[in-house]
Amino acid sequence: MRGILADTDQVLELLERARGGDREAFEALLSPLRNDLLRRIRLKLGASLRDLLDPEDVLQEVQLRALRSISRFRWQGEGSLQAWLEGIAANFILHSAKAHRRRREYRIDR
């Protein structure tokens, strides 16, 4: 299923390369997780937030944030990268929803 992510030595090598700016290595790490991550993003958004946030856009933002912060990621086994990416997605969705509520509340008060 996630072949490459089951080989710890290979993952650690890809992580080091990605931390050094190698985008191909970063892509190799994320590629096997992308479909599952997108499915989970859709679930987290629910129907109401899907009107505000496109799941594909959220996925792109998660990838960008992951690339920027890959140096802080710590490999702890096969599921750790997926969990880290899902955490980034959850935080982005939460902050986006809060920002939208604040904008909407501001418009009502005016």
Protein Blocks (a to p, Z undefined) as FASTA:
>chain_A
ZZmmmmmmlmmmmmmmmmnopaklmmmmmmmmmmmmmmmmmmmnommlmmmpcfklmmmm
mmmmmmmmmmmpccebjklmmmmmmmmmmmmmmmmmmmmmmmmmmmmmZZ
